[in-house]
Amino acid sequence: MNKMRNNNRNSIKKINSEQTTIISAFKPFILFFMIVIVAIIPIVALNLSVVDIVSAQEQQPQQISKEKENNESVTLENNKNTIKDNKKGVFHTLTSISSSLESDDFSLSQNNKTSNNSMHKIEMIVVTLPTGQPAYKMISHVKSINSSSSSDISSDSNNIDLTPKYSKLATIPGPTLVFNEGDYVNVNIKDKDGNLINSEEFLASQPGTFLYIDDSKNGENGLFGAVIVNPKDNVNTGLIKGKIQEFPLNKLDKDIIMFMVGSTFWGMEIDNKNDYKQSPLWTNPTLTGVVDQKIRFHILGVGHAGNPTDHQHTFHLHAHRWVDPGTTNIIDVKQILPGKTHSFIIDVGDGVGPGHWQYHCHVFAHMEAGMMGAFNVVSGDPAINIPSESGASPYKNFAAFELTDQPAKWFTNLAGDITNTGTESLAVINKSGSVNFMMSDVSGVHTVTSFVYPKGAMNMPFDEITAYAGGGLVKLDYPGLYVFGCKLHPFMLGGVIADDPSTKGLDLGDEITLINGVTVPTSSDLATRLLKAFFTFTATNNWQDYTSSSSSAASVSSSSPTSPWHISYPDVDVRITNGTVVNLKDTLESRYGQNLTLDELNNPDISGVGEVWIDTQFEKTASKSKPGTASAVNATVWEITKKVALPEINMNNAHNMWTDKDQNLIYATQWFDNKTSIFDRNTGKLVKNIEVGHDPSHVMTSTKTDELMVALHGEQGVALLGPKGESLKKVIPMQFPGQDPSHPHGHWMSDRYMVTPDEFTGTATIYDMMENEILGKVKTGHSPIAIGMTPNGSKSYVADFFDSTISVLDTDKATLIKKINLLENYDPISGNVSGPIGFLPIQTPVSPDGQYMVTANTGSGTITIIDTEKDELVKDLPCSAGCHGVNFGAKKNGGYYAYVSSSFSNDLVIVDGDPNNDGDPSDAEIAGRISLVGSPETQVDDNVTALPGTGGMGVLPIPIIYNGWVQNLPEEWKSLLTEEQQNPIVQ
Amino acid sequence: MYWNAEYPHVVKLSIVIVVGFVFVHQLSSITPVIAQPSQDNITSSDNPFPKIHEIKMAGVELPDGHTAYKMLEYKIIDKENNTKDITSRYTDLPTIPGPTLIMTEGDKAKLTLINEIGRGAVSLHTHGVHYTITSDGSLKMSNKVSDQGATTKQSYTYVWTAAEGTRGSWPWHDHTFGKGTSGMNMNGVETNGLFSTVIVNPANGKVDALVNGIPKKVNVEDIKKDFVLFVTDDAFWGVEIDNNNNKHTPLWVNPTLVASKNDLVRFHIQSVGTDFHHFVIDHYEWLKPGTHERTNFENIGPLENHVFTISANNSTSYYDKMPIHLLSGMKGKFQVIADDTTTSTSSIPGPSPKMQGSSISKDIGNSTSVPATSPIIHGTTDDSLEGRK
């Protein structure tokens, strides 16, 4: 932390010397200017990463350690404590930064105080709104003329009580504090019980508009506001009737203060014709002005220093222009970075007249996420102000979600667990209510996408064509069930029931439409299966636990009984198809049972070869704020030998792995971050942490060069790194410029081709690594997520996640051969199952001998087997909750095991796809099931504290025995394999 | 009014609106929607020769999911009502960016857009210049007046006034074309190619420039070339305007810009998309717009613009220094040719999107093959990072 602070301080000083304004004049004074300084930190960080690629990479560890420190004081397992602690900590980090910036020009500022200036004494409190969002409320603002220090305020006639100018409510944004240049200010911040949280004094020596914000994620969730310091000469430059001129501030009709937060505007208006009264405008308001009025806009970027992605915006107002301050440049778009402010005077309707002129963020994904409103310019008497119309407010029919990197809490309703089921990802509002999303606690990029919505609902589907940092605001006019999720990480779910209060039961609606366009009745089996999945995914207490209840950290022997699988459902009446009202808990329990006995753990009779690495992506350890470890299983004795958490880099949601040709290094992608980590397979020690681009998902190596290909799920291509990850050499775009971004997830490679599943465009791209060009693109099903390939690369298989199909491609011709429907034996209405099924398929590798394919289906918790000769579904096998990852390893003395991981469980399923080795997979069976929970003998670099063994994602058996890689193995690994295993397709 | 008195055909235009007369149009099957002309007076006395620009363009779709604007007709009518057809300055292909429009403070434009995409509504929303609400080019859900895009059944006409105080280089783009894959919030598909620039030259004909390192006011007419570079999420898209012959040449993706040594060239850096960029031309400095402050980079976000004029002194590279973008190939060359008697000074276009052929978006659900488009750009390792630290 200290290191980071120092770094920031140096950077701030650098900015001071280069930019001369804003900060230097405030150094000695504490509160709001420290806030300004804090708010500038993200900009500094941005500049660093932009200006110098090399040094930006070098600084990564510092950023991580900072992030870690930010979260250190909170109890990670209890979100309520987190919020509480953060509230206690309002401004506390600011104070420490401010003390570190105490400088020697205090006396200079003292001299600046002139006897004509005013003294302000302000008291604000922090209140929690009904949505769970924190907000500031003005308690008292007293201005006294001709005072020179805080102790001079007394009840004499020089005191003016400004408190009535402010809203009586706690508001987002917080009160706008307006001073004149040279005023002296004392601010006390208290909690709702009146306990002093912070007290600061400062001299308003620099004119301008400044952001104040709490230095935690609560800053983005509601604790921010503006300070306006008007200049002594009381004029601002404006573009008036097409000419750049000085305009007296006392002739301004309004001040409109707009904060760009996530992907939502939050506003405040000051009515200069009505004693400067402040009115909160809440979200995306309709601003109002009369033609020829002069309104000063203040646009502020909100973001906290701990969020490495930053929420960057460009503000645009239709049909109006203004002067970029400090220049004669006329603009109508301005970038607004976190902590940055932009003030300008608008000559209302000049040359364009009345109109409902749109204002919006011009970042395309933010536009799609609804970051817009209107400036309603009306004709009329400019001497009379018309109040702006406020938007949706947290006081009325509003839900606020925060996106996080924490298991199950990916979409956290700030109001907490409202159903007493353990899920914090469900909100209930009335129809026509609004839902706000904030990516305030995530390190990567995401989308906010309507996975499920009532058939025909307005504003639906809600979606973005690219992943981004920000948030969203959406109005839910139709009653019914809405489930929002991230398209990149489709287990990140936030549910909203928009209820019609005039009907009995919470409205789920008659029918729901799914993201792939399928519509089913809410009474259907498919609908209730999705609800079951929702409650399973979003509450860790609803996950499967193969750990013996008495010894969570102890070794689990294969005979230990495991706890039954209990899923807590809300005990509420819901209104479904045809207005039928049923109890949700009863319905789900009667359809799917409760307290189901989990399959017993048992080691396979025949050993595997080498070791099997599993990304236990949700396992939490003591020294990290972010979840995720890589767990190693010794396949000879089926014991957990190693767990690698990499606390020194706060490894974040390790998702998928591969290794070099010597099998010595493990490459692990941080799917919720922007780095790929490399550690030593034997020692578990970190070798390197490389920034590759947002949300790296899967990694494989070239069989020819041993170079790494890392799919950048949050970007538009695949990163190419040198052998052993020596450097990031290039990023290979997976589309022509201007085509919609592909967002590839789980690619696969042959000697010549790389095939990527382009999750956002519904295509698979065949990239020719020899010619270095895209051979072609093939339309697949909805949300292709992972690829399997026959050993010679001739056929590729694409798991189409939301369609539950497998698209079979001719790789060389880049054509679709057929689609295999994994739900052909399932009736979505009745739930009748007449054969093997797979719902929501993910990883889908082909056996190294090319005989069959094993697919992990996360929705159905099944493993499906496809015969690759006929490309037909032949069998399914029971998996665990959130069945996710598959890869093949060698079975001792010949044959293969498919190792299958599950996200919402802590077991590993070992499948023998062809026990009799006749090439026909119809006899596929589960050979064993082992726990991924470590034992006291497990080698660790950090202590597991929660969710042991959970989050099974990527699987990497060592040695790699796929064709092309197996031939490159060092002799000591080859010697463990049979002749057939060493030559998988020469048969 | 000045507007009506000086431009009688515009009065006719107003009458068209009032009586609902069917505007005689090149495409007779298309009923036009014409926005009301801007009512403000031109007060810019610096421009003694204000002109009317009558422009017809189409929105089209290309096979691989790109959308683009295409110039159909461009006439300039001067104060004496003389008409000059300048259509031939433009290519008749759809281009990305779309056709660059060049006006001067005091000019007006009437732009008619037709929809050759074959579905939806494609529009033209501009930044910077004056227009009334019916020329906003947005959807009724935001402007509360009308859906202001061209549909397959009717064109749409926009009226702009480059009034005093609108000098600059402004992006214009689609603001209505939804794609169905994204929801009601779609505000156009500017990311797929429906974007371009209108250059509004100052009425006094002078712009700031950094000439051989010295800040100067230069005459717009002395600028030899204008380069428009749109920085998008994954490429630079360029256009060259050669002011010797007034030719507009599409330069497509990450082109090589070429200029003669010591020539004045003006860069119009524009941006659309979601990402932010760090634009650099190695070894060059220029003036920050509206200041005499020198800079050698610009952090640019979506729909910001950054315009500067420099003298072409030495060959170099331009690029986006954001690592992910640079490594994806967002860079190009700026070649300065000393001896332009033997060497062409035309810029060298980069790869372009496919113009004809089967489209993946039209064959959803079928067994389709999508052949590769023209050469895909790859990040190369040749001259990339070394020397740029």
Chai-1 contact restraints between the chains, C-beta under 6 A:
chainA,res_idxA,chainB,res_idxB,connection_type,confidence,min_distance_angstrom,max_distance_angstrom,comment,restraint_id
A,V50,B,H278,contact,1.0,0.0,6.0,A-B,restraint_1
A,I53,B,P323,contact,1.0,0.0,6.0,A-B,restraint_2
A,V54,B,K389,contact,1.0,0.0,6.0,A-B,restraint_3
A,L239,B,G165,contact,1.0,0.0,6.0,A-B,restraint_4
A,G242,B,A163,contact,1.0,0.0,6.0,A-B,restraint_5
A,G242,B,E164,contact,1.0,0.0,6.0,A-B,restraint_6
A,G242,B,G165,contact,1.0,0.0,6.0,A-B,restraint_7
A,Q312,B,F276,contact,1.0,0.0,6.0,A-B,restraint_8
A,T314,B,G301,contact,1.0,0.0,6.0,A-B,restraint_9
A,T314,B,P302,contact,1.0,0.0,6.0,A-B,restraint_10
A,T314,B,L303,contact,1.0,0.0,6.0,A-B,restraint_11
A,T314,B,E304,contact,1.0,0.0,6.0,A-B,restraint_12
A,H316,B,L303,contact,1.0,0.0,6.0,A-B,restraint_13
A,T327,B,G290,contact,1.0,0.0,6.0,A-B,restraint_14
A,T327,B,T291,contact,1.0,0.0,6.0,A-B,restraint_15
A,T328,B,G290,contact,1.0,0.0,6.0,A-B,restraint_16
A,N329,B,P289,contact,1.0,0.0,6.0,A-B,restraint_17
A,N329,B,G290,contact,1.0,0.0,6.0,A-B,restraint_18
A,I330,B,G168,contact,1.0,0.0,6.0,A-B,restraint_19
A,D332,B,H127,contact,1.0,0.0,6.0,A-B,restraint_20
A,D332,B,G128,contact,1.0,0.0,6.0,A-B,restraint_21
A,V333,B,L303,contact,1.0,0.0,6.0,A-B,restraint_22
A,V333,B,E304,contact,1.0,0.0,6.0,A-B,restraint_23
A,Q335,B,G301,contact,1.0,0.0,6.0,A-B,restraint_24
A,Q335,B,E304,contact,1.0,0.0,6.0,A-B,restraint_25
A,G351,B,D40,contact,1.0,0.0,6.0,A-B,restraint_26
A,G351,B,H130,contact,1.0,0.0,6.0,A-B,restraint_27
A,G351,B,A163,contact,1.0,0.0,6.0,A-B,restraint_28
A,V352,B,H130,contact,1.0,0.0,6.0,A-B,restraint_29
A,G353,B,T132,contact,1.0,0.0,6.0,A-B,restraint_30
A,G355,B,I133,contact,1.0,0.0,6.0,A-B,restraint_31
A,H356,B,N143,contact,1.0,0.0,6.0,A-B,restraint_32
A,H356,B,K144,contact,1.0,0.0,6.0,A-B,restraint_33
A,Q358,B,S138,contact,1.0,0.0,6.0,A-B,restraint_34
A,Q358,B,S142,contact,1.0,0.0,6.0,A-B,restraint_35
A,H362,B,P302,contact,1.0,0.0,6.0,A-B,restraint_36
A,H362,B,L303,contact,1.0,0.0,6.0,A-B,restraint_37
A,V363,B,T274,contact,1.0,0.0,6.0,A-B,restraint_38
A,V363,B,P302,contact,1.0,0.0,6.0,A-B,restraint_39
A,F364,B,T191,contact,1.0,0.0,6.0,A-B,restraint_40
A,F364,B,G273,contact,1.0,0.0,6.0,A-B,restraint_41
A,F364,B,T274,contact,1.0,0.0,6.0,A-B,restraint_42
A,A365,B,T274,contact,1.0,0.0,6.0,A-B,restraint_43
A,M367,B,N187,contact,1.0,0.0,6.0,A-B,restraint_44
A,E368,B,S182,contact,1.0,0.0,6.0,A-B,restraint_45
A,E368,B,N185,contact,1.0,0.0,6.0,A-B,restraint_46
A,G370,B,N185,contact,1.0,0.0,6.0,A-B,restraint_47
A,N459,B,M184,contact,1.0,0.0,6.0,A-B,restraint_48
A,M460,B,G183,contact,1.0,0.0,6.0,A-B,restraint_49
A,P461,B,G183,contact,1.0,0.0,6.0,A-B,restraint_50
A,F462,B,G183,contact,1.0,0.0,6.0,A-B,restraint_51
A,D463,B,S182,contact,1.0,0.0,6.0,A-B,restraint_52
A,D463,B,G183,contact,1.0,0.0,6.0,A-B,restraint_53
A,I465,B,S182,contact,1.0,0.0,6.0,A-B,restraint_54
A,T466,B,T274,contact,1.0,0.0,6.0,A-B,restraint_55
A,Y468,B,T274,contact,1.0,0.0,6.0,A-B,restraint_56
A,G693,B,I324,contact,1.0,0.0,6.0,A-B,restraint_57
A,Q716,B,D234,contact,1.0,0.0,6.0,A-B,restraint_58
A,K729,B,T381,contact,1.0,0.0,6.0,A-B,restraint_59
A,K730,B,L327,contact,1.0,0.0,6.0,A-B,restraint_60
A,K730,B,G379,contact,1.0,0.0,6.0,A-B,restraint_61
A,V731,B,L327,contact,1.0,0.0,6.0,A-B,restraint_62
A,V731,B,S328,contact,1.0,0.0,6.0,A-B,restraint_63
A,V731,B,G379,contact,1.0,0.0,6.0,A-B,restraint_64
A,P733,B,D234,contact,1.0,0.0,6.0,A-B,restraint_65
A,P733,B,S328,contact,1.0,0.0,6.0,A-B,restraint_66
A,F736,B,T373,contact,1.0,0.0,6.0,A-B,restraint_67
A,F736,B,I376,contact,1.0,0.0,6.0,A-B,restraint_68
A,P737,B,D234,contact,1.0,0.0,6.0,A-B,restraint_69
A,P737,B,A235,contact,1.0,0.0,6.0,A-B,restraint_70
A,P737,B,V253,contact,1.0,0.0,6.0,A-B,restraint_71
A,G738,B,H66,contact,1.0,0.0,6.0,A-B,restraint_72
A,G738,B,N192,contact,1.0,0.0,6.0,A-B,restraint_73
A,G738,B,G193,contact,1.0,0.0,6.0,A-B,restraint_74
A,Q739,B,D64,contact,1.0,0.0,6.0,A-B,restraint_75
A,Q739,B,G65,contact,1.0,0.0,6.0,A-B,restraint_76
A,N772,B,H378,contact,1.0,0.0,6.0,A-B,restraint_77
A,E773,B,I376,contact,1.0,0.0,6.0,A-B,restraint_78
A,I774,B,A372,contact,1.0,0.0,6.0,A-B,restraint_79
A,I774,B,I376,contact,1.0,0.0,6.0,A-B,restraint_80
A,G776,B,S369,contact,1.0,0.0,6.0,A-B,restraint_81
A,G776,B,V370,contact,1.0,0.0,6.0,A-B,restraint_82
A,G776,B,P371,contact,1.0,0.0,6.0,A-B,restraint_83
A,G776,B,A372,contact,1.0,0.0,6.0,A-B,restraint_84
A,K777,B,I360,contact,1.0,0.0,6.0,A-B,restraint_85
A,K777,B,V370,contact,1.0,0.0,6.0,A-B,restraint_86
A,K779,B,I360,contact,1.0,0.0,6.0,A-B,restraint_87
A,K779,B,I364,contact,1.0,0.0,6.0,A-B,restraint_88
A,K779,B,T368,contact,1.0,0.0,6.0,A-B,restraint_89
A,A814,B,S369,contact,1.0,0.0,6.0,A-B,restraint_90
A,T815,B,S369,contact,1.0,0.0,6.0,A-B,restraint_91
A,L816,B,S367,contact,1.0,0.0,6.0,A-B,restraint_92
